[in-house]
């Protein structure tokens, strides 16, 4: 049809990550997202694009090129998300259309940048005299501060793209979008992180519900009904008798 769907699922990486595929609940590359956008925008039969997002986020490497591609799409990009966290939320926020949560339990946010290091006491790292921050000593507060400074710089770029996509200020995103926490759909909507939550499917019924549908049903014997409603039984009996006489008259005449 006229709507292209691009699936953004699992861990997001620049290149295929087989460990993520096997152990991380799937993998989508930023390159595949940008390629799919290019194909959809080049197809004259496609009028709009929907990104289905179900991802906990991913790496910084490759992310900003994908954010730019989503934001620059000449055709409207809407989002339907089962979950959109960290980098995945950034992609959703960059979309030019609406963000819709799949249900009230859909998580959003985790806005921020994080890294992890494994320290080995047997490894000694040295740098040139004028480049001490190339290998900061993470066992010291000064070394940690060096890494955090780099994370802050990336964070500012990332939040800037989210703020631009949602039409908000950077300060608003930093203050109200959870400060790195994950928020469920209802709270995310209240804070302006998403636009709507999909309605729960209604059960199929044979007709409109009435008060009788909510009344407990029980079996009543005929004798009990006749004793409780003698007037209605008399009317029903008379009507049944008249109907029987009419049917018999028609049968005899034919």
Secondary structure, 3 states (H helix, E strand, C coil): CCEEEEEEECEEECCCCHHHHHHCCCEEEHHHHHHHHHHHHHCCCCCEEEEEEEECCECCCCHHHHHHHHHCCCCCEEEEEEEEECHHHHHHHHCCCCEEECCCCCEEECCCCCCCCCCCCCCCCCCCCCCHHHHCCCCCHHHHHHHHHHHHHHHHHHHHHHHHHHCCCHHHHHHHCCCCCEEEHHHHHHCCCCCEECCCCCCCCCCCCCHHHHCCCCCCCHHHHHHHCHHHHHHHHHHHHHHHHHHHHHHHHC
